[in-house]
Amino acid sequence: MIQNQDIPQVLNDCKRSRTPVLISSSGLDVAFQTIIREIDGNTIVLENMVKPEFISRFAKGEKFFLQCKMLRFQSTDVHPRGVFMAFVIQENSLTEETRQSERFMFTPDENVIAELINPFDSKTVLRRYLMDMSATGLSLRINRPTKPFAAGTILSDIKVAIDGKHWTTMTGEVVYNRKFMDLKGHLKVQVGIKFLQPPTE
């Protein structure tokens, strides 16, 4: 599990590389990709990417969550600053995350693709972009929830390729679906998959 002393390094790495992070509210079932603009002590200044039609429900949440790579924070102290949003990291705000090992993040431009056979017809080939991958799992970006990616589904022989070249193969179980708005304002679904056996070459 990540140690607390590593938190500033992870946050600063995300800021420096402009790696997208996710902010969400307990008042809304949609998360929003955004970028860290500044880190001021315990305050994380983000680009405010919450769309106007979601602002009211977002603000009514009693708790707010920020996910940066494998770190997931919970806070009751979030303040909009015009085009920015301040997320205050409070004492004991680091919560348990689905995957504790380091995540490697990917964008669609990097062309990292997962290919698998639909387990419900055993013939349709499904190809989806990876959002991230760690030693214990990965997540995919899909346009909308579908049966092959429902929680509890076992996916065998997931083949991951980078720029068309095979990288690794694994078997996994879908553990969650999360709706999010990407940086371009498009509604997507993040599918979290836990490995049932270590990836192979």
ABEGO torsion letter per residue (X at the ends): XBBAAAAAAAAAAAAAAGBBBBBBBAABABBBBBBBABBBEABBBBBBABBAAAAAAAAABABBBBBBEABBBBBABBBBBEABBBBBBBBGABBBBABABBBBBBBAAAGBBBBBBBAAAGABBBBBBBABBBAABBBBBBABBBAAABBGBBBBGBBBBBGGBBABBBBBBBABBBBBBBAAGBBBBBBBBBBABBBBX
